[in-house]
């Protein structure tokens, strides 16, 4: 899981940042190992939470030429007042479960069908995210 935080104090800097971020979001949506991202504003602060299958997948995206160029521009052009980014790895994984709507079965999401009644289970995280793509 990646958490990125930025504080903006200058409208022009924020606009430049979000223009560059939009380009990266398009690449992110189809990046190997990328699961989902959530972005939101809290006053002058922007927050991004991104989920990856593995830390190696996140590092591979970070290492892309496009991301490295954006980071260089961030430091050269000083779009933000503050910037923080960190990657966390899960130390105690737990299987996601789906609660069947047809019976009282509780089944690991990876199974695909209810262990109680055999109903096919829809896993919303098994489909690609197309947020931000037209």
C-alpha positions as CSV (number, residue, x, y, z in Angstrom):
1,X,0.0,0.0,0.0
2,X,1.3,3.4,-1.0
3,X,0.3,6.6,0.8
4,X,1.2,9.9,-0.8
5,X,0.5,13.3,0.8
6,X,1.0,16.7,-0.7
7,X,0.2,20.2,0.6
8,X,-0.5,22.9,-1.9
9,X,-0.3,26.6,-1.1
10,X,-0.1,27.9,-4.6
11,X,-2.9,27.4,-7.2
12,X,-0.6,27.4,-10.1
13,X,1.7,24.7,-8.5
14,X,-1.4,22.6,-7.7
15,X,-2.6,22.8,-11.3
16,X,0.8,21.8,-12.6
17,X,1.0,18.9,-10.2
18,X,-2.5,17.6,-11.1
19,X,-1.8,17.9,-14.8
20,X,1.3,15.7,-14.4
21,X,-0.5,13.3,-12.0
22,X,-3.4,12.8,-14.5
23,X,-0.8,11.5,-17.1
24,X,0.6,9.1,-14.5
25,X,-2.8,7.9,-13.4
26,X,-3.5,6.7,-16.9
27,X,-0.2,4.6,-16.8
28,X,-1.1,3.5,-13.3
29,X,-4.5,2.1,-14.3
30,X,-2.8,-0.5,-16.5
31,X,0.4,-1.0,-14.6
32,X,1.2,-4.7,-13.7
33,X,0.2,-5.5,-10.2
34,X,-1.8,-2.3,-9.6
35,X,-5.1,-2.9,-7.9
36,X,-6.8,0.4,-7.0
37,X,-6.2,4.0,-6.0
38,X,-8.2,6.4,-4.0
39,X,-7.4,10.2,-4.2
40,X,-9.1,12.9,-2.2
41,X,-8.5,16.5,-1.0
42,X,-8.6,17.7,2.6
43,X,-8.4,21.5,2.3
44,X,-5.0,22.4,0.9
45,X,-3.8,18.7,1.2
46,X,-4.0,16.0,-1.4
47,X,-4.0,12.4,-0.4
48,X,-3.5,9.3,-2.5
49,X,-3.8,5.7,-1.3
50,X,-2.8,3.0,-3.9
51,X,-2.9,-0.7,-3.5
52,X,-0.4,-3.0,-5.2
53,X,-0.2,-6.8,-5.4
54,X,3.5,-6.7,-4.4
55,X,6.0,-4.1,-3.3
56,X,8.1,-5.1,-6.3
57,X,5.2,-4.0,-8.6
58,X,5.0,-0.6,-6.9
59,X,8.8,-0.2,-7.1
60,X,8.7,-1.1,-10.8
61,X,6.1,1.7,-11.4
62,X,8.1,4.1,-9.4
63,X,11.2,3.3,-11.5
64,X,9.4,4.0,-14.8
65,X,10.9,6.9,-16.8
66,X,7.7,8.8,-16.7
67,X,7.4,8.7,-12.9
68,X,11.1,9.6,-12.4
69,X,10.7,12.6,-14.8
70,X,7.6,13.7,-12.8
71,X,9.6,13.4,-9.5
72,X,12.5,15.5,-11.0
73,X,10.0,18.1,-12.1
74,X,8.4,18.2,-8.7
75,X,11.7,19.0,-7.0
76,X,12.8,21.4,-9.7
77,X,9.5,23.3,-10.1
78,X,8.4,23.0,-6.4
79,X,4.8,22.4,-7.1
80,X,4.1,21.5,-3.5
81,X,4.7,23.0,-0.1
82,X,5.0,19.5,1.5
83,X,5.4,16.0,0.0
84,X,5.4,12.6,1.7
85,X,5.3,9.1,0.1
86,X,5.8,5.7,1.7
87,X,5.1,2.1,0.8
88,X,3.9,-0.4,3.4
89,X,3.8,-4.2,3.2
90,X,1.3,-6.4,4.9
91,X,2.9,-8.4,7.7
92,X,-0.1,-10.6,8.6
93,X,-2.2,-11.3,5.5
94,X,-5.8,-12.4,5.9
95,X,-7.9,-13.9,3.2
96,X,-10.8,-11.6,2.0
97,X,-14.1,-13.4,2.3
98,X,-17.4,-13.0,0.6
99,X,-20.7,-13.4,2.5
100,X,-23.1,-15.2,0.2
101,X,-26.3,-13.5,-0.5
102,X,-28.1,-16.8,-1.2
103,X,-27.2,-18.8,1.9
104,X,-25.1,-18.3,5.1
105,X,-21.9,-19.4,3.4
106,X,-18.7,-17.4,4.0
107,X,-16.1,-18.2,1.3
108,X,-12.6,-17.0,0.5
109,X,-12.8,-14.5,-2.4
110,X,-10.3,-16.5,-4.4
111,X,-12.7,-19.5,-4.6
112,X,-15.2,-17.9,-7.0
113,X,-18.2,-20.0,-5.9
114,X,-19.9,-20.2,-2.5
115,X,-18.8,-23.1,-0.3
116,X,-22.3,-23.4,1.1
117,X,-24.5,-23.4,-2.0
118,X,-22.3,-23.3,-5.1
119,X,-23.6,-19.9,-6.2
120,X,-21.0,-18.0,-8.4
121,X,-19.6,-15.1,-6.3
122,X,-18.8,-11.7,-7.8
123,X,-15.5,-10.3,-6.6
124,X,-15.4,-6.5,-7.2
125,X,-11.6,-6.5,-6.9
126,X,-11.1,-9.1,-9.6
127,X,-12.1,-6.6,-12.3
128,X,-9.6,-3.9,-13.5
129,X,-10.1,-0.3,-12.2
130,X,-10.8,2.1,-15.0
131,X,-10.9,5.2,-12.8
132,X,-9.8,8.2,-14.8
133,X,-9.8,6.5,-18.1
134,X,-12.1,7.7,-20.9
